[in-house]
Amino acid sequence: MSGTFYVIGTPIGNLEDITLRQLDTLAAVDFICAEDTRVTLKLLNRFDIKKPLVSFHEHSSKADAQKIIDRLMAGENCGIVTDAGMPCISDPGEVLVKMCAESGIDIKVVPGPSAVVSAIAVSGLSTRRFTFEGFLPVPKKERIQRLENLRGETAVMVFYEAPHKLKTTLADLAEFFGGDRRISLCRELTKIHEEVLRLTLAEAVEYYSINEPRGEFVLVLEGAAECGGESVTIDDALEQVRKLIDMGEKPTEACKAVAKETGFRKGELYSRLQ
């Protein structure tokens, strides 16, 4: 009979957020898969838990994964953790979950803190619907395509970002979604230097041109305005621009206003207007 694979959430910063069930499960399994064994060892030592650790990260091979599956098939119980928060969400652990499911191995979740949900909860934006986008692609062509796909998204969008890439990402978001779009920048959640800034994209770009980004960020970006449930085409958006101009609005201001409502870029509307 095969063992059980436990997906175990751990604190995203403050170790006091650990749960009794997480501690019990970590103490009960035969071994623990960790993204970074050094990080996990600090957590285990804090609560005096002694368990064998197996490294499993984004560079682990399929053979590494199969060794873990083989141990589970042999009857051992395994817990998987990530460096912080829920494993297997934008995380290499999803490979093991998939392999366990394909092998008929029992999978149980031991839930814990999530940076995504925590950031949405304190964002001050709509919490009715959201889409988690993780890290944006680094290659420019792939990044542009991803942002193009999100242009008309009406749900709140959640991104992860590292401090050294934040300025570029904010500039790209402002270009695609317009400087007036609201964003909450959640930094170092539950840690000593926790901070949530609620700004427009233009304000965020300006703020971080002066202040150097520090710590890990969760970005919660306002979605496009819903228009009666129907998607708005570029021609629809241009028609709205022309109506505003006919009413006396300057072309640049008309494009800016419609860009905010439809998700199209102000520059694209202005260029097509000519």
Backbone as a ProteinNet text record, in pm:
[ID]
protein_1_A
[PRIMARY]
MSGTFYVIGTPIGNLEDITLRQLDTLAAVDFICAEDTRVTLKLLNRFDIKKPLVSFHEHSSKADAQKIIDRLMAGENCGIVTDAGMPCISDPGEVLVKMCAESGIDIKVVPGPSAVVSAIAVSGLSTRRFTFEGFLPVPKKERIQRLENLRGETAVMVFYEAPHKLKTTLADLAEFFGGDRRISLCRELTKIHEEVLRLTLAEAVEYYSINEPRGEFVLVLEGAAECGGESVTIDDALEQVRKLIDMGEKPTEACKAVAKETGFRKGELYSRLQ
[TERTIARY]
85.2	0	88.4	56	139	114.3	210.6	198.8	114.8	117.7	40.1	134.7	99.7	177.7	104.3	166.5	104	160.3	72.1	109.4	89.2	200.2	195.5	232.3	137.9	167.3	252.1	336.2	418.5	411	451.7	441.5	512.5	454.2	517.2	618.7	629.2	724.9	732.2	623.6	616.5	593.8	691.2	682.8	569.7	516.4	404.5	275.5	277.4	159.9	149.6	244.6	238.8	115.3	55.8	-62	-25.9	-112.4	-90.3	-90.4	-179.7	-186.4	-60.6	-7.9	116.8	229.8	240.1	345.3	327.2	204	177.2	213.4	179.3	205.3	354.5	423.3	568	639.4	589.1	650.1	615.8	505.4	456.8	507.5	538.1	578.9	716.2	746.9	876	988.8	956.9	1058	987.4	1064.5	1009.1	1083.5	1009.1	1067	1065.5	1178.2	1189.3	1252	1203.6	1260.8	1405.3	1429.2	1563.4	1575	1652.7	1660	1713.7	1795.1	1849.1	1739.6	1647.7	1535.9	1443.1	1411.2	1320.2	1381.6	1512.5	1579.4	1564.4	1568.3	1550.1	1410.3	1311.3	1173.6	1160.3	1215.1	1205.8	1279.1	1394.8	1471.8	1396.8	1327.1	1251.2	1147.6	1091.3	987.1	1034.1	1166.3	1229.1	1174.6	1169.4	1125.2	1246.5	1270	1383.8	1331.9	1352.4	1308.2	1408.1	1425.6	1513.4	1456.8	1544.2	1503.6	1555.5	1470.7	1508.1	1488.8	1591.2	1582.2	1503.6	1405.9	1333.9	1300.9	1362	1347.2	1333.7	1334.7	1308.5	1411.9	1531.5	1635.1	1643.9	1556.6	1555.5	1510.6	1566.4	1536.7	1413.7	1367.9	1255.9	1297.9	1426.4	1476.8	1468	1495.4	1482.7	1338.2	1246.4	1104.5	1063	1113.5	1074.5	1122.6	1237.6	1287.5	1189.5	1134	1036.5	908.8	863.9	744	764.8	883.7	913.1	904.4	953.1	946	800.9	721.9	579.2	509.6	542.4	481.9	521.4	637.9	685.2	620.4	537.8	463.6	505.5	607.4	648.7	554	539.1	461.8	557.7	519.8	607.4	529.8	595.8	538.4	620.8	555.9	629.9	602.6	708.7	698	776.5	742.5	820.5	888.5	967.5	1039.4	943.6	827.6	729.1	593.2	490.3	355.1	314.7	221.4	168.1	256	305	383.4	294	357.5	289.3	205.7	215.7	148.8	257.9	268.2	380.6	511.4	522.7	627.8	657	783.7	819.7	747.5	691.2	620	501	449.2	334.6	366.4	494.4	536.7	509.7	543.4	523	374.8	294.4	150.3	93.5	135.1	87.5	128.1	253.6	301.7	232.1	205.9	132.6	-8.2	-74.1	-210	-211.8	-112.7	-105.1	-74.1	-6.4	32.5	-69.3	-176.2	-279.3	-240.5	-142	-97.2	-191.5	-230.6	-320.7	-251.9	-319.5	-266	-358.3	-300	-379.1	-315.2	-399.6	-348.4	-359.9	-255.4	-253.8	-236.2	-346.4	-339.3	-267.2	-216.1	-145.9	-152.3	-75.3	-77.7	-45.1	-105.5	-80.2	-55.5	58	89.7	-12.6	-63.4	-160.3	-288.5	-349.5	-476.1	-457.7	-346.2	-320	-310.3	-242.3	-225.7	-359.5	-440.9	-571.7	-657.7	-649.9	-733.8	-705.4	-580.5	-544.8	-527.5	-557.1	-529.6	-619.5	-742.8	-837.2	-906.9	-878.9	-942.8	-1053.1	-1123.5	-1231	-1176.1	-1245.1	-1202.3	-1297.8	-1390.2	-1492.6	-1432.4	-1340.9	-1275	-1128.6	-1042.4	-901.5	-837.3	-729.4	-650.7	-506	-446.9	-308.7	-217.2	-125	-36.7	106.7	138.5	275.2	375.4	492.7	594.7	571.4	577.7	568.5	691.3	676.6	793.8	900.3	1025.2	1135	1159.8	1164	1184.8	1077.8	1120.5	1030.7	911.5	936.6	828.6	720.7	763.1	668	594.7	666.9	605.3	496.5	527.1	429.5	305.5	326.1	212.3	125	189.3	112.3	30.2	92.3	21.2	-89.3	-65.3	-170.2	-291	-263	-371.5	-452.9	-388.2	-453.4	-517.1	-501.8	-543.6	-688.6	-780.3	-920.3	-968.5	-874.6	-911.9	-983.8	-1104	-1180.8	-1160.3	-1104.3	-1076	-947	-933.1	-807.8	-696.5	-581.1	-466.5	-358.4	-303.3	-201.7	-71.3	36.6	168.3	268	366	482.8	592.9	676.9	793	907	1027.8	1148.9	1188.1	1257.8	1287.8	1368.9	1463.7	1549.6	1477.7	1358	1281.8	1158.3	1133.4	1007.9	991.1	1093.6	1081.2	1042.6	1105.1	1073.5	930.7	889.9	753.9	650.1	671.8	576.5	566	679.7	679.3	600.1	617.4	544.6	394.5	358.8	217	152.2	224.3	171.2	150.8	243.2	232.2	110.2	85.9	-22.1	-158.8	-161.9	-290.9	-324.2	-229.6	-254.6	-213.1	-160.1	-107.8	-212.6	-340.3	-446.8	-496.7	-454.7	-501.5	-445.4	-531.1	-489.2	-413.2	-315.6	-235.6	-201.3	-201.6	-154	-23.6	80.3	211	234.4	229.2	241.2	382.4	453.8	595.3	621	695.3	740	623	517.1	398.7	430.5	377.6	389.9	529	620.5	755.4	770.3	886.7	909.4	883.7	926.1	914.6	795.3	687.6	566.7	516.7	476.8	429.5	331.7	223.7	128.8	109.5	143.9	124.5	9.8	-87	-202.7	-193.5	-155.2	-124.8	-185.9	-172.6	-196	-64	-69.7	54	151.8	99.6	187	255.6	180.2	237.3	340.9	313.9	406.4	538	528.8	650.1	732.1	663.8	733.9	794.5	719.1	767	894.8	898.5	1016	1126.9	1104.4	1215.9	1301.4	1240.5	1309.8	1351.6	1264.8	1289.6	1329.2	1440.5	1488.6	1402.5	1348.9	1265.9	1346.8	1286.2	1350.6	1248.6	1292.9	1204.7	1124.2	1050.5	968.2	831.1	778.6	653.1	541.9	420.1	299.4	225.9	200.4	134.3	-11.5	-102.7	-245.4	-296	-327.2	-361.3	-510.4	-570.1	-711.7	-743.2	-856.4	-896.9	-960.7	-983.2	-1049.5	-1196.4	-1254.6	-1396.1	-1480.7	-1583.1	-1673.5	-1771.6	-1797.6	-1887.1	-2005.5	-2096.2	-2217.3	-2194.4	-2079.1	-2051.5	-1999.5	-1991.6	-1945	-1802.3	-1720.4	-1582.2	-1579.1	-1489.4	-1477.8	-1364.7	-1392.7	-1290.3	-1218.4	-1108.5	-1034.3	-1119.7	-1205.1	-1293	-1397	-1448.3	-1541.9	-1475.3	-1351.2	-1277.9	-1252.8	-1216.4	-1191	-1318.3	-1431.8	-1560.6	-1588.7	-1555.4	-1573	-1482.5	-1360.4	-1265.6	-1321.8	-1372	-1423.6	-1543.1	-1626.9	-1743.3	-1698.1	-1594.5	-1543	-1481.6	-1412.4	-1351.8	-1461.6	-1567.5	-1680.3	-1745.2	-1732.1	-1789.3	-1693.8	-1577.4	-1484.8	-1360.4	-1346.8	-1230.2	-1108.6	-991.8	-868.4	-840.6	-783.7	-757.2	-675.9	-572.4	-489.4	-567.5	-651.1	-730.7	-841.1	-898.2	-1001.4	-943.3	-825.2	-758.3	-724.4	-681.8	-647.1	-769.9	-881.4	-1003.9	-1055	-1055	-1105.5	-1009.7	-880.5	-782.4	-808.9	-841.5	-869.8	-992.6	-1092.6	-1218.4	-1210.4	-1129.7	-1131.7	-1010.3	-899.7	-779.6	-684	-725.5	-632.8	-532.7	-416	-313.4	-349.7	-322.1	-351.2	-276.6	-148.8	-67.2	-119.9	-172.5	-226.9	-352.8	-438.9	-560.6	-526.2	-430.3	-392.8	-333.2	-247.9	-183	-284.5	-383.9	-486.7	-586.2	-592.2	-683.9	-636.8	-504.5	-445.4	-480
-120.3	0	124.9	219.8	339.9	434.1	524.6	624	742.4	847.8	968.3	1086.1	1167.5	1287.4	1408.8	1476.1	1590.7	1722.1	1805.6	1939.9	2033.1	2080.9	2150.5	2298.7	2383.4	2526.3	2563.1	2662.8	2713.1	2865.5	2929.9	3076.1	3148	3260	3338.8	3437.7	3445.4	3536.1	3514.2	3548.6	3537.2	3390.7	3331.2	3189.8	3160	3263	3241.8	3205.1	3216.8	3181.4	3031	2952.4	2806.9	2752.3	2645.7	2588.1	2457.8	2418.1	2293.3	2174.3	2177.1	2065.5	2058.1	2173.2	2173.1	2110.4	2149	2094.2	1943.7	1901.1	1758.6	1678.6	1732.8	1659.9	1654.1	1766	1767.8	1667.5	1653	1560.1	1414.9	1392	1255.8	1190.4	1270.3	1210.8	1146.1	1060	990.2	1079	1163.6	1257.5	1378.4	1487.1	1614.5	1660.6	1695.2	1755.8	1907	1970.1	2114.1	2182.8	2302.7	2381.1	2417.3	2466	2496.8	2436.2	2330	2257.5	2345	2444	2532.3	2616.6	2666.2	2746.3	2660.3	2541.9	2452.6	2403.4	2381.9	2335.7	2438.3	2566.7	2670.7	2661.7	2635.3	2622	2500.3	2387.8	2264.7	2278.8	2340.7	2360.7	2450.6	2549.8	2642.7	2568.3	2459.6	2385	2244.9	2227.3	2104	1979.2	1985.2	1871.3	1814.8	1687.6	1621.6	1526.2	1561.8	1476.7	1483.9	1373.1	1376.3	1472.3	1549.4	1645.8	1602.4	1615.8	1586.7	1714.9	1756	1878	1852.8	1939.1	1932.8	2075.4	2118.8	2257.7	2263	2383.4	2400.3	2333.3	2306	2242	2091.3	2038.3	1894	1820.4	1702.2	1624.5	1536.1	1477.1	1383.9	1260.6	1225.6	1111.4	1141	1266.7	1307	1291.6	1335.1	1324.1	1177.5	1095.1	954.6	884	922.4	863.3	890.2	1010	1045.9	964.7	952.2	873.5	727.3	675.1	535.5	512.8	608.8	596.4	599.5	683.4	688.6	557.5	505	379.4	263.3	278.2	174.7	185.1	289.3	300.9	413.2	491.6	604	722.3	800.6	924.7	1042	1135	1249.1	1378.8	1481.6	1615.1	1704.7	1793.4	1888.5	2029.5	2107.6	2248.2	2333.1	2459.6	2555	2649.2	2742.8	2833	2916.9	2949	3030.1	3014	2993.1	2985.8	2847.6	2844.9	2718.3	2663.5	2540.4	2479.7	2444	2420.9	2373.1	2480.5	2606.6	2718.9	2805.1	2805.4	2872.7	2824.3	2691.4	2629.4	2491.3	2446.8	2317.2	2197	2211.6	2100.1	2051.1	2134.4	2092.8	1968.8	1950.4	1832	1705.9	1710.7	1593.8	1564.7	1668.2	1648.2	1578.3	1622.6	1562.9	1415.9	1385.8	1248.2	1159.4	1215.6	1139.5	1107.3	1206.5	1186.3	1078.5	1081.1	982.3	842.9	836.4	707.7	654.4	729.2	685.6	701.6	785.8	810.2	911.2	884.7	973.1	1106.7	1215.2	1350.1	1423.7	1479.8	1558.8	1696.3	1796.2	1931.8	1972.6	2035.2	2093.5	2243.5	2318.6	2457.2	2550.1	2657.2	2757.4	2892.8	2988.3	3123.4	3126.2	3219.8	3238.9	3386.9	3417.8	3557.8	3617.5	3535.4	3583.6	3630	3541.6	3573.8	3684.4	3681.1	3785.5	3922.3	3929.5	4058	4109.8	4021.3	4062.7	4116.3	4048.8	4085.9	4227.1	4272.1	4405.3	4507.6	4469.5	4556.9	4679.6	4665.9	4775.7	4775.5	4672.7	4659.7	4554.1	4534.6	4435.8	4296.2	4222.3	4086.1	3982.3	4025.9	3935.6	3832.3	3874.9	3785.8	3824.8	3725.4	3757.5	3649.6	3686.4	3591.5	3600.9	3486	3482	3458.4	3551.6	3544.1	3509.6	3498.9	3464.6	3569.2	3522.6	3612.8	3630.9	3753.7	3778.6	3720.7	3674.1	3624.3	3732.4	3692.2	3787.6	3825.7	3728.5	3764.7	3862.4	3968.2	4078.6	4033.7	3946.2	3902.2	3827.3	3737.9	3661.1	3751.6	3848.2	3939.9	4022.8	4075.6	4156.7	4074.8	3948.7	3863.3	3838.3	3812.6	3788.5	3912.7	4029.4	4151.9	4182.8	4151.7	4169.9	4082.8	3959.5	3867.5	3917.6	3997.5	4046.5	4184.7	4240.8	4379.7	4405.4	4317.6	4339.3	4267.1	4212.4	4136.6	4226.6	4184.9	4266.7	4224.1	4105.1	4061.7	4126.5	4136.7	4183.2	4086.7	4139.3	4057.1	4060.4	3944.8	3934.7	3884.2	3956.7	3920.2	3910	3823.3	3823.1	3902.8	3969.9	4035.2	4049.5	4034.2	4051.7	4199	4245.9	4389.7	4444.6	4365	4416.6	4425.5	4369	4374.5	4462.8	4515.8	4587	4709.6	4790.6	4914	4884.8	4785	4748.2	4699.2	4617.7	4563	4672.7	4765.1	4875.5	4960.3	4984.9	5062.8	4989.8	4858.8	4780.3	4778.8	4763.7	4763.3	4897.9	5006.5	5140.4	5161.3	5108.3	5123.3	5049	4928.9	4846.2	4881.5	4919.1	4937.2	5083.1	5172.4	5313.6	5355.5	5476.1	5524.9	5544.7	5554.7	5578.5	5450.2	5334	5206.3	5191.8	5150.9	5139.2	5008.8	5016.1	4899.5	4904.8	4789.1	4778.2	4699.7	4756.6	4692.9	4643	4511.5	4449.8	4393.3	4445.6	4411.4	4345.5	4233.9	4167.9	4138	4078.6	4050.6	3964.6	4003.2	3941.3	3954.9	4021.2	4037.7	4174	4199.4	4322.8	4447.1	4443.6	4562.6	4554.6	4488.4	4477.9	4616.6	4627.6	4756.7	4733.2	4809	4804.5	4946.2	4969.3	5099.3	5088.5	5177.7	5177.8	5302.9	5283.3	5394.6	5370.1	5467.1	5441.3	5390.9	5333.6	5285.5	5400.7	5515.3	5630.8	5672.6	5674.1	5711	5608.1	5479.5	5374.2	5386.6	5414.5	5433.7	5549.4	5659	5776.8	5747.4	5678.4	5649.2	5567.2	5466	5378.3	5429.7	5542.1	5609.2	5683.7	5709.1	5779.6	5683.2	5586.6	5490.9	5354.9	5301.3	5172.9	5058.4	4971.4	4859.2	4762.8	4717	4620.2	4513.7	4388.7	4280.2	4223.5	4117.8	4052.1	4119.8	4131.7	4203.9	4113.1	4141.4	4089.6	4212.5	4214.7	4327.7	4290.9	4371.6	4348.5	4462.7	4429.2	4530.8	4530	4647.4	4663.7	4613.6	4547.5	4499.4	4610.4	4581.6	4677.8	4690	4803.5	4824.8	4732.1	4672.4	4583.9	4668.1	4623.8	4699.7	4613	4593	4518.9	4375.1	4319.8	4180.2	4156.2	4261.1	4245.4	4296.8	4224.8	4267	4389.2	4479.5	4603.4	4588.6	4614.4	4607.1	4741.5	4741.5	4866.2	4969.1	4921	5013.4	5075.1	4993.1	5045.3	5153.9	5125.3	5220.1	5350.7	5340.7	5460.7	5542.9	5474.5	5544.4	5624.6	5565.2	5636.6	5758.9	5744.3	5856.5	5970.4	5936.3	6039	6111.7	6039.6	6102.5	6204.6	6167.2	6260.7	6384	6363.3	6476.7	6568.5	6508.2	6587.2	6670.3	6621.9	6693.5	6799.9	6815.3	6920.5	6874.4	6741.9	6689.4	6692.4	6721.9	6715.5	6569.8	6543.8	6405.9	6324	6385.3	6309.9	6272	6364.4	6337.2	6235.9	6243.5	6147.4	6006.6	5993.6	5862.4	5809.8	5899.3	5859.9	5806.4	5874.6	5833.6	5699.8	5682.2	5557.9	5441.8	5470.5	5366.1	5311.1	5399.2	5356.1	5266.1	5296.4	5221.3	5089.5	5084	4966.4	4875.8	4928.1	4844.7	4861.8	4932.6	4958.9	5065.4	5064.9	5163.7	5300.7	5403.1	5539.5	5569	5528.9	5555.1	5485.5	5363.1	5289	5357.4	5401.8	5471.2	5601.1	5673.3	5802.5	5783.7	5680.6	5658	5615.6	5537.5	5492.4	5602.3	5700.3	5811.3	5903.1	5904.8	5999	5959.7
0	0	0	-87.7	-99.1	18.2	38.4	144.3	99.9	180.1	151.9	128.7	31.8	-1.7	55.2	151	218	162.1	111.7	65.8	184.4	242.2	370.8	355.5	386.3	386.8	507.5	492.2	602.9	604.5	712.8	721.4	606.7	563.1	458	514.4	644.4	706.4	855.8	922.5	1067.8	1107.9	1176.8	1212.7	1310.4	1375.4	1466.4	1392.5	1259	1180.3	1154.4	1203.2	1186.7	1259.7	1206.1	1269.1	1341	1433	1505.8	1410.4	1312	1217.9	1131.8	1090.9	1014.9	1096.9	1222.8	1309.2	1328.4	1352.1	1371.5	1246.2	1129.7	1004.8	974.8	994.1	971.5	1062.6	1184.7	1280.7	1250.8	1177	1155.7	1027.2	924.1	796.4	808.1	710.4	711.8	659.5	562.8	511.9	451.9	433.3	386.4	261.9	157.8	37.7	55.6	31.1	53.2	-68	-98	-207.5	-174.7	-54.1	-5.1	134.9	147.2	274.7	386.9	354.2	458.7	521.3	438.2	488.1	572.8	522	593.9	724.9	726	848.2	960.7	926.5	1027.8	1089.1	1004	1052.5	1143	1099.1	1178.1	1311.3	1308.5	1432.7	1529.8	1475.8	1561	1643.8	1586.8	1656.4	1696.9	1697.3	1746.3	1675.7	1542	1461.4	1387.7	1401.2	1337.1	1230.5	1104.7	995.2	879.4	804.9	687.3	582.4	521.7	419.5	282.4	181.5	43.5	-36.8	-107.7	-187.4	-316.2	-343.2	-470.8	-512.4	-623.1	-667.6	-819.1	-875.1	-1018.4	-1107.4	-1054.1	-1134.6	-1110.6	-1026.6	-1002.4	-1128.1	-1148.5	-1268.7	-1249	-1358.4	-1349.7	-1269.6	-1278.1	-1200.6	-1051.2	-1012.5	-871.6	-824.8	-910.8	-877.3	-865.4	-955.8	-955	-828.6	-776.1	-651.2	-536	-535	-431.1	-449.3	-573.3	-602.7	-562.4	-590.2	-555.8	-404.4	-327.3	-181.4	-133.3	-195.9	-161.6	-199.1	-315.7	-359.9	-268.1	-203.8	-112.5	25.6	45.4	171	263.1	225.7	310.4	291.5	395.8	389.7	372	286.9	255.3	265.9	318.1	319	228.9	156.7	74.9	123.9	134.4	174.3	74.8	70.4	-6.6	91.6	41.4	132.3	216.3	159	231.6	165.8	248	195.1	147.4	53.6	3	-108.6	-93.6	-202.1	-319.7	-433.9	-555.2	-623.3	-579.4	-645.9	-705.6	-841.2	-907.5	-845.2	-831.5	-750.8	-808.8	-805	-864.9	-806.2	-686.6	-624.9	-704.9	-797.6	-877.4	-960.8	-995.1	-1071.1	-990.2	-861.8	-775.7	-754.3	-739.4	-723.4	-846	-963.5	-1088.6	-1096.2	-1060.9	-1067.5	-964.3	-846.9	-744.6	-793.1	-852.4	-902.4	-1010.6	-1099	-1207.1	-1153.9	-1039.1	-981.2	-881.2	-858.3	-765.1	-619.3	-592.2	-454.7	-388.4	-266	-193.3	-165	-196.1	-174.5	-78.4	25.1	120.5	136.6	157.9	176.3	322.4	371.6	506.2	483.7	472	426.2	523.1	463.7	543.7	477.1	523	467.9	319.1	249.9	107.3	81.6	19.6	-9.5	-105.3	-198.1	-296.8	-228	-151.2	-85.3	18.2	89.6	190.2	125.6	10.9	-58.5	-110.5	-166.8	-216.5	-102.1	12.3	126.6	176.6	167.3	218.2	106.5	-17.9	-131.7	-137.5	-86.3	-100.3	-235.1	-317.9	-448.6	-440.9	-550.2	-552.8	-524.8	-439	-406.6	-466.2	-549.6	-603.9	-698.4	-785	-880	-891.3	-907.8	-932.8	-1017.9	-1084.6	-1162.3	-1115.9	-1086.7	-1039.5	-1158.2	-1182.5	-1298.6	-1262.5	-1133.5	-1094	-1142.2	-1184.6	-1239.2	-1388.6	-1435.8	-1579.1	-1649.5	-1773.3	-1847.1	-1860	-1859.8	-1873.3	-2019.6	-2113.9	-2255.1	-2302.4	-2370.1	-2404.4	-2489.4	-2587.7	-2676.2	-2597	-2509.4	-2428.7	-2329.7	-2273.9	-2177.9	-2244.9	-2363	-2436.3	-2468.4	-2509.2	-2542	-2419.9	-2304.4	-2182.1	-2145.8	-2153.1	-2118.3	-2218.9	-2346.2	-2447.4	-2414.4	-2370	-2335.4	-2216.4	-2130.4	-2009	-2027.4	-2145.3	-2166.2	-2124.6	-2161.6	-2130.1	-2005.5	-1926.6	-1806.3	-1705.7	-1665.1	-1571.2	-1425.6	-1403.8	-1267	-1217.7	-1086.4	-1028.7	-1068.6	-1104.9	-1146.4	-1039.1	-1008.4	-903.1	-963	-936.6	-987.3	-872.1	-887.8	-799.6	-868.5	-790.8	-850.7	-751.7	-804.2	-725.3	-725.9	-623.1	-613.7	-731.1	-783	-889.7	-1025.2	-1034.5	-1159.7	-1148.8	-1029.5	-1005.4	-1094.4	-1108.6	-1186.6	-1331	-1390.6	-1528.5	-1540.1	-1444.9	-1447.7	-1432.5	-1342.1	-1323.9	-1450.3	-1514.6	-1638.4	-1747.1	-1756.6	-1856.2	-1826.8	-1699.5	-1661.7	-1692.5	-1664.5	-1691.2	-1840.9	-1920.1	-2065.5	-2119.4	-2069.8	-2121.8	-2063.6	-1936.2	-1869.7	-1838.4	-1860	-1835	-1694.8	-1683.5	-1556.4	-1449	-1487.7	-1390.1	-1323	-1374.4	-1317.5	-1176.1	-1082.4	-942.5	-918	-829.4	-794.1	-645.8	-582	-443.8	-446.8	-389.6	-385.7	-243.4	-228	-95.9	-80.4	17.2	32.7	168	165.4	288.4	383	329.5	410	532.1	646.5	779.8	840.2	770.7	823.5	891.9	947.5	1024.1	939.6	814.5	729.4	633.8	677.3	594.9	555.8	428.5	378.4	263.7	260.6	150.4	98.9	-27.3	-90.6	-189.5	-178.2	-267.7	-354	-480.1	-569.4	-707	-795.4	-937.3	-995.4	-1114.3	-1176.6	-1201.3	-1241.2	-1264.5	-1134.2	-1025.6	-896.1	-850	-877.8	-838.5	-915.2	-1044.5	-1125.9	-1070.7	-1038.9	-985.3	-848.5	-762.5	-627.1	-629.8	-715.6	-717.5	-808.3	-871.7	-940	-837.1	-719.2	-610.4	-500.2	-470.5	-362.4	-419.6	-374.1	-424.3	-368.9	-457.1	-410.1	-322.7	-214.7	-125.7	-86.3	-79.4	-38.2	-154.3	-126.6	-227.7	-235	-357.3	-379.7	-432.3	-386.1	-450.4	-502.6	-632.4	-696.5	-724.9	-675.8	-698.6	-786.4	-911.7	-1011.3	-1041.8	-1039.4	-1070.4	-1210.8	-1227.1	-1359.3	-1441.4	-1568.8	-1657.5	-1618.1	-1648	-1618.6	-1704	-1643.6	-1717.3	-1796.5	-1919.1	-2007.2	-2047.5	-1953	-1983.2	-2021.7	-1982.6	-2011.1	-2151.4	-2237.3	-2373.8	-2384.5	-2460.8	-2479.3	-2570.4	-2543.6	-2620.1	-2721.5	-2848.5	-2952.1	-2961.9	-3037.4	-3056.3	-3129.7	-3221.6	-3294	-3200.4	-3106.4	-3006.4	-2922.8	-2883.4	-2799.8	-2875.6	-3003.3	-3084.2	-3102.5	-3114.1	-3126.5	-2999.1	-2882.7	-2756.2	-2750.5	-2801.1	-2803.1	-2888.6	-3005.7	-3098	-3037.7	-2965	-2901.6	-2797	-2720.1	-2619.1	-2685	-2798.2	-2870	-2924.3	-2977.8	-3029.2	-2918.6	-2794.1	-2679.5	-2625.9	-2692.3	-2654.3	-2580.2	-2557.2	-2485.7	-2577	-2520.8	-2598.3	-2635.6	-2754.3	-2797.7	-2697.4	-2640.4	-2545.6	-2420.4	-2372.3	-2252.7	-2282.8	-2403.3	-2442.8	-2449.9	-2507	-2516.2	-2377.4	-2290.9	-2154.6	-2080.5	-2095	-2025.4	-2077.2	-2207.9	-2266.8	-2237.1	-2235	-2201.7	-2062.5	-1970.1	-1832.5	-1827.3	-1909	-1905.9	-1981.9	-2088.8	-2176.8	-2164.1	-2109.7	-2099	-2215.1	-2321.2	-2430.7	-2388.4	-2451.9	-2418.2	-2476.6	-2399.9	-2445.7	-2575.3	-2579.9	-2698.2	-2822	-2803.6	-2918.9	-2971.1	-2879.8	-2921.9	-2995.9	-2942	-3001.9	-3140.8	-3155.2	-3284.7	-3391.4	-3351	-3447.5	-3478.3	-3394	-3413.1	-3524.9	-3547.8	-3645.1	-3788.7
[MASK]
++++++++++++++++++++++++++++++++++++++++++++++++++++++++++++++++++++++++++++++++++++++++++++++++++++++++++++++++++++++++++++++++++++++++++++++++++++++++++++++++++++++++++++++++++++++++++++++++++++++++++++++++++++++++++++++++++++++++++++++++++++++++++++++++++++++++++++++++++

